[in-house]
C-alpha cells in the first residue's frame, strides 16, 4: 500500500488503467481526485472547470452537500433489499418522480442504457398485449445518429460504425429515419406494425443537434393519430440541462402554462444521469397505467433497481434542481455562453458554428484532420484549466454543472476563446 501511495502520480495512475483496464475509452490525459461544485482537481492539486459534467450526470455540481448528506444518512440505515421486499424509500421516490413529471407509474433501474432497454421491452409488450400487433412483428422507429447506449439491442439501431462493427447479428424490428425530417418520419410511421418511436429531443452524442421548432410536436401528434408510443430519451437532456426540466418542453410553445409543463407529453419518458446528481447510477422509465401495467411480476426487473440508497439520493437530487432553480440558471447562462461563442465564431476561421440550448452546447471545428484539431484544442483547454472533450471528431461539447455562476461562465468563455485563438495563431 505504501508503494501505491508513493507512486500515485498522474503518469503512474494512467499507466495502471492502461495495463489493467479494458481500452474502451480514450480519456483526456488528466487524473482527477476531487470535485466540488463546478470544479475538479487533479492529483497534483490543479483546479479545472468541469465542462463535461460526466455527460450531464453532475447537473447539480460535484458532491452537492445536500445530496451527499442524503447519501450518508441513508447509507447508515439500509442500502439494498432487492425487490423481493418492500423498503421505506422506494414508494417515496416513486411518488415524487411521478408527481413531478405527471405520470401514473415509474419503473426504476440503474443506468441510462438499462432504462432505454426497459422502454423498448415495454413498447413491444404493449404492442402485443394492448395494440394487438401480431407476435414478433412489432417495429420501433429510431432517428439516425442517435445515441441511446451501447447494449447489443440498442446498437442495432445505431448508424455509428464504431458502435456496431464486429457486434452482429443485430436486433430485428428497428427502422431508422433521418433526424429532424418529418417526411421521412411520416413514411416510416405509415408502415404496418409500428409500435413506437424513440427519440432524443436534442441529439447529444451526435454533437448537440437541436431540431427545428415544431419537429417534436409534429412527431408526437403523428404518433398519437396512429396509436404509436412516443418515447422521449431524456437521459442526457433532461433534469434542467437545457433550460427547462425536460428538453422536450423546451421545444414547445407553452411557456409553462400547460398542465404538468407539457405541450409535447411523451407516452414514455426515460431519465437517468442527473437523477442522482452524479452520486450513483439511477435511472427511470415513466408511463401511465395503460402502458406500464402490461409489465407484470417476474417479467422485468433488476436487483439494484429501486434500492433504498438510490431512492433517497434521487429524491434529494430532484429537490435540489427545483429549490435552486437550475433550469432557470441553465437557460440564462446558456444565452450568455452562446452569445460569447458566436463572438468567437465571428473572430475565428477555426470555429464555424455554435449550437445548443441551455447549458448543453457545442462548437463545430473546421477540422479536416479527422478530429485531431478538436482533440488538440481540448488538450490545450485542459492546460488552461478547463475540461471538455470532442464528440464525432470535430465537435467540442460544453456542458458544465448547472450551479455555475455568471462570473464563472464569463471566465470560462474567456478561457475557451483565448485558447482557440492562440491555437489558431500557432497553426
C-alpha positions in Angstrom: 0.0 0.0 0.0 2.9 2.4 0.8 4.3 1.7 -2.7 1.0 2.5 -4.3 0.7 5.9 -2.4 4.3 6.8 -3.1 3.9 6.3 -6.8 0.4 7.7 -7.2 1.5 10.3 -9.8 -0.7 11.0 -12.8 1.6 9.1 -15.1 1.6 6.0 -12.8 -2.2 6.0 -12.3 -2.8 6.4 -16.1 -0.3 3.5 -16.7 -2.3 1.3 -14.3 -5.5 1.9 -16.3 -3.6 1.2 -19.5 -2.2 -2.0 -18.2 -5.1 -3.5 -16.2 -8.2 -1.8 -17.7 -10.0 -2.5 -20.9 -9.2 0.0 -23.6 -12.8 1.1 -24.3 -12.2 4.8 -23.6 -9.8 7.4 -24.8 -9.6 9.9 -21.9 -8.2 13.4 -21.9 -4.8 13.0 -20.1 -5.7 14.2 -16.6 -6.2 12.2 -13.4 -8.9 13.7 -11.2 -9.1 13.1 -7.4 -11.6 15.7 -6.1 -14.7 17.6 -7.1 -16.8 20.5 -5.7 -19.4 22.4 -7.5 -18.2 23.4 -10.9 -14.6 22.5 -10.2 -12.5 19.3 -10.2 -8.9 18.9 -9.1 -6.2 16.6 -10.4 -3.8 14.5 -8.3 -1.3 17.4 -8.4 -3.8 19.8 -6.9 -4.5 21.8 -10.1 -8.1 23.1 -10.4 -10.2 22.9 -13.5 -13.6 24.0 -14.6 -15.6 20.8 -15.5 -17.3 21.4 -18.8 -18.5 17.9 -19.3 -20.3 17.2 -16.1 -19.9 13.4 -16.6 -22.0 13.7 -19.7 -24.7 15.7 -17.8 -24.8 13.4 -14.8 -23.5 16.1 -12.5 -26.1 18.8 -13.2 -26.3 19.7 -9.5 -22.5 20.1 -9.3 -19.9 17.8 -7.8 -20.6 16.5 -4.4 -23.5 18.7 -3.7 -23.7 18.8 0.2 -27.5 18.2 0.4 -27.2 15.1 -1.9 -24.1 13.8 -0.1 -26.0 14.2 3.2 -28.9 12.2 1.9 -26.4 9.5 0.7 -24.6 9.2 4.0 -27.7 9.3 6.1 -29.4 6.6 4.2 -26.2 4.5 3.8 -26.0 4.2 7.6 -29.6 2.7 7.7 -30.2 0.5 4.6 -28.6 0.3 1.2 -30.1 -2.7 -0.6 -33.1 -5.1 -0.1 -33.7 -6.2 -3.7 -37.3 -6.0 -4.9 -38.2 -9.3 -3.1 -39.3 -7.0 -0.2 -40.7 -3.5 0.2 -38.4 -0.8 1.5 -39.2 2.5 3.2 -37.7 4.7 0.5 -38.9 3.4 -2.9 -42.6 4.5 -2.6 -41.5 8.0 -1.6 -39.2 8.2 -4.6 -41.9 6.8 -6.9 -44.5 9.4 -5.7 -42.0 12.2 -6.0 -40.9 11.5 -9.5 -44.4 10.6 -10.8 -45.9 13.8 -9.5 -43.1 15.9 -10.7 -43.3 14.7 -14.3 -47.0 13.9 -14.4 -47.2 10.1 -14.9 -49.0 7.3 -13.2 -46.1 4.9 -12.8 -42.3 4.7 -12.7 -40.1 1.7 -13.2 -36.7 2.4 -11.6 -33.4 1.0 -12.9 -29.7 1.8 -12.7 -28.1 3.0 -15.9 -29.4 5.0 -18.8 -28.9 2.1 -21.1 -30.9 -0.2 -18.8 -33.7 2.4 -18.9 -33.7 2.5 -22.7 -33.8 -1.3 -22.8 -36.7 -1.2 -20.4 -38.6 1.3 -22.6 -38.0 -0.9 -25.7 -39.3 -4.0 -23.8 -42.3 -2.0 -22.5 -43.1 -0.8 -26.0 -43.0 -4.3 -27.5 -45.1 -5.8 -24.8 -47.7 -3.0 -25.0 -47.7 -3.6 -28.8 -48.7 -7.2 -28.4 -50.9 -7.1 -25.3 -52.7 -3.8 -26.0 -52.4 -2.7 -29.6 -52.8 -6.2 -31.0 -49.7 -6.3 -33.3 -49.0 -9.9 -34.3 -46.4 -11.6 -32.2 -42.8 -10.9 -33.2 -43.8 -8.3 -35.8 -43.6 -5.1 -33.8 -41.4 -2.3 -35.2 -39.7 0.6 -33.4 -38.5 3.7 -35.2 -35.2 5.4 -34.3 -33.5 8.5 -35.6 -30.2 8.2 -37.4 -27.1 9.4 -35.5 -28.8 8.5 -32.2 -27.1 7.5 -29.1 -29.2 5.6 -26.6 -26.5 3.4 -25.1 -24.2 0.5 -26.0 -26.1 -2.7 -25.4 -26.5 -5.2 -28.2 -30.1 -4.3 -28.9 -29.5 -0.5 -28.7 -26.5 -0.6 -31.1 -28.7 -2.5 -33.5 -30.3 0.9 -34.2 -27.0 2.8 -34.4 -25.6 4.4 -37.5 -22.1 4.8 -35.9 -19.8 2.1 -37.3 -17.6 2.4 -34.1 -20.6 1.2 -32.1 -21.7 -1.6 -34.5 -18.7 -3.1 -36.2 -18.0 -6.7 -35.3 -21.0 -6.9 -32.9 -23.6 -8.5 -35.2 -26.0 -10.1 -35.7 -28.3 -7.2 -34.8 -31.7 -7.0 -33.3 -34.6 -7.1 -35.8 -37.6 -4.9 -35.9 -35.9 -1.5 -35.9 -36.5 1.3 -38.5 -34.0 4.2 -38.9 -35.0 7.6 -40.3 -33.3 10.9 -40.7 -33.5 13.1 -37.6 -35.4 16.3 -38.0 -37.0 15.1 -41.2 -40.8 15.0 -40.9 -41.4 13.5 -44.3 -39.1 10.5 -43.5 -40.8 10.1 -40.2 -44.3 10.1 -41.7 -43.3 7.5 -44.2 -41.9 5.2 -41.5 -44.9 5.7 -39.3 -47.2 4.6 -42.0 -45.5 1.2 -42.2 -47.5 -1.7 -40.8 -47.0 -2.9 -37.2 -45.1 0.2 -35.9 -45.3 0.2 -32.1 -43.2 3.2 -31.1 -40.8 6.0 -31.8 -37.8 6.6 -29.6 -36.1 9.9 -29.9 -33.7 12.3 -28.2 -35.2 15.8 -28.0 -31.6 17.0 -28.7 -29.1 14.6 -30.1 -26.3 14.9 -27.6 -23.6 12.5 -28.7 -24.1 13.4 -32.3 -22.9 16.9 -31.5 -25.7 18.8 -29.7 -28.1 18.7 -32.8 -31.2 20.7 -32.0 -34.3 20.0 -34.1 -36.3 22.6 -35.9 -39.1 24.3 -33.9 -42.3 22.2 -34.2 -40.5 18.9 -35.2 -41.0 17.1 -31.9 -44.6 18.3 -31.6 -45.4 17.1 -35.1 -43.8 13.7 -34.5 -45.7 13.4 -31.2 -49.0 14.3 -33.0 -48.4 11.8 -35.8 -47.8 9.1 -33.2 -51.0 9.9 -31.4 -53.0 9.8 -34.6 -51.7 6.3 -35.3 -51.8 4.9 -31.7 -48.0 4.6 -31.7 -46.0 5.2 -28.5 -43.8 8.4 -28.4 -40.8 7.6 -26.3 -38.5 10.5 -25.2 -35.0 9.6 -24.2 -34.1 12.5 -21.8 -31.2 10.7 -20.1 -28.7 13.4 -21.2 -31.0 16.3 -22.0 -33.4 16.1 -19.0 -33.4 17.5 -15.5 -32.8 21.2 -16.2 -29.9 20.7 -18.6 -31.4 22.6 -21.5 -33.2 25.4 -19.5 -36.4 23.5 -18.7 -37.0 20.5 -16.5 -37.2 18.5 -19.7 -35.8 19.4 -23.1 -39.0 18.3 -24.8 -40.8 21.1 -23.0 -38.2 23.5 -24.4 -39.3 22.6 -27.9 -42.9 23.6 -27.3 -44.6 27.0 -27.1 -46.5 26.6 -23.9 -44.2 28.7 -21.7 -45.1 26.7 -18.6 -48.8 27.4 -19.0 -49.9 23.9 -19.7 -50.7 21.1 -17.2 -47.5 19.5 -15.9 -45.5 21.8 -18.1 -46.3 19.7 -21.2 -47.5 20.6 -24.6 -45.5 17.7 -26.1 -46.0 15.0 -23.5 -44.3 11.6 -24.3 -46.1 8.4 -23.7 -42.9 7.0 -22.2 -40.2 9.2 -20.6 -36.7 7.9 -19.9 -34.5 9.6 -17.2 -31.0 8.9 -15.9 -27.6 10.6 -15.2 -28.5 13.6 -13.1 -31.4 11.8 -11.5 -28.9 11.1 -8.7 -26.8 14.2 -9.1 -23.8 12.2 -10.2 -23.7 10.3 -6.9 -24.6 6.8 -8.1 -26.3 5.0 -11.0 -30.0 5.7 -11.1 -32.4 5.7 -14.0 -36.2 5.6 -14.5 -38.9 4.9 -17.1 -42.2 6.7 -16.6 -45.5 6.0 -18.3 -49.2 5.9 -17.4 -51.1 2.9 -16.2 -52.4 1.8 -19.6 -48.9 1.3 -20.8 -46.8 0.5 -17.7 -49.1 -2.2 -16.3 -48.5 -4.5 -19.2 -45.3 -5.5 -17.3 -46.3 -8.0 -14.6 -44.4 -9.5 -11.7 -41.4 -11.6 -12.8 -41.3 -10.3 -16.4 -38.7 -7.5 -15.8 -36.5 -6.3 -13.0 -33.1 -5.6 -11.5 -31.5 -6.5 -8.2 -30.4 -2.9 -7.6 -33.3 -1.1 -9.3 -35.2 0.9 -6.8 -32.7 0.3 -3.9 -33.3 2.5 -0.9 -30.0 4.2 -1.1 -30.6 5.3 -4.7 -34.2 6.4 -3.9 -33.1 8.6 -1.0 -30.4 10.2 -3.2 -32.7 10.7 -6.1 -35.4 12.5 -4.1 -32.9 15.0 -2.8 -31.3 15.4 -6.2 -34.7 16.4 -7.6 -35.3 18.7 -4.7 -32.0 20.5 -5.4 -33.0 21.0 -9.1 -36.2 22.7 -8.1 -35.1 24.6 -5.0 -32.1 26.1 -6.7 -33.9 26.8 -10.0 -31.2 25.1 -12.0 -33.4 25.1 -15.1 -33.7 28.9 -15.0 -30.0 29.3 -14.4 -29.2 27.0 -17.3 -31.4 29.0 -19.6 -29.9 32.3 -18.6 -26.3 31.2 -18.7 -26.8 29.3 -21.9 -27.8 32.5 -23.7 -24.7 34.2 -22.4 -22.5 31.3 -23.4 -23.8 31.0 -26.9 -23.5 34.8 -27.5 -19.9 34.7 -26.4 -19.2 31.7 -28.6 -20.8 33.4 -31.5 -18.3 36.2 -31.0 -15.6 33.6 -31.2 -17.1 32.3 -34.5 -17.0 35.8 -35.9 -13.3 36.2 -35.0 -12.1 32.7 -35.9 -11.8 30.7 -39.1 -11.4 27.6 -37.0 -14.8 27.7 -35.2 -17.6 27.6 -37.8 -20.7 27.2 -35.7 -22.1 27.2 -32.1 -25.3 25.4 -31.3 -27.2 24.2 -28.3 -29.8 25.0 -25.7 -29.5 25.9 -22.0 -26.1 24.6 -20.8 -25.9 21.9 -23.4 -23.8 23.4 -26.2 -21.2 22.7 -28.8 -18.8 24.4 -31.2 -18.1 22.9 -34.6 -14.4 23.0 -35.6 -13.2 23.4 -39.2 -11.2 20.2 -38.9 -10.1 18.3 -42.0 -7.8 16.1 -39.9 -10.4 13.6 -38.6 -10.7 15.2 -35.2 -7.1 15.8 -34.4 -7.6 19.6 -34.2 -10.6 19.3 -31.9 -8.7 16.9 -29.7 -5.6 19.1 -29.5 -7.8 22.1 -28.6 -9.3 20.1 -25.7 -5.8 19.2 -24.5 -4.9 23.0 -24.6 -8.1 23.8 -22.8 -7.0 21.3 -20.1 -3.7 23.0 -19.8 -5.6 26.3 -19.4 -7.8 25.0 -16.6 -11.0 23.8 -18.4 -12.0 20.2 -19.2 -14.0 19.3 -22.3 -14.0 16.5 -24.8 -14.7 16.2 -28.6 -17.5 14.2 -30.0 -17.9 13.0 -33.6 -14.4 14.1 -34.3 -14.7 17.8 -35.0 -17.3 18.9 -32.4 -16.4 20.0 -28.9 -19.3 19.6 -26.4 -19.6 22.1 -23.5 -21.9 21.0 -20.6 -20.9 22.5 -17.2 -22.7 21.9 -13.9 -25.9 23.9 -13.7 -24.8 25.5 -10.4 -22.3 27.7 -12.4 -22.5 31.5 -11.8 -22.5 34.3 -14.4 -19.0 35.3 -13.3 -17.7 31.7 -13.8 -19.3 31.3 -17.2 -17.8 34.5 -18.4 -14.4 33.3 -17.1 -14.8 30.1 -19.0 -15.8 31.8 -22.2 -12.6 33.8 -21.9 -10.6 30.6 -21.4 -12.2 28.9 -24.4 -11.9 31.9 -26.7 -8.3 32.7 -25.9 -7.3 29.0 -26.1 -8.9 28.6 -29.6 -7.5 31.9 -30.9 -4.0 31.1 -29.6 -4.2 27.6 -31.1 -5.3 29.0 -34.4 -2.5 31.6 -34.4 0.1 28.8 -33.8 -1.1 26.6 -36.8 
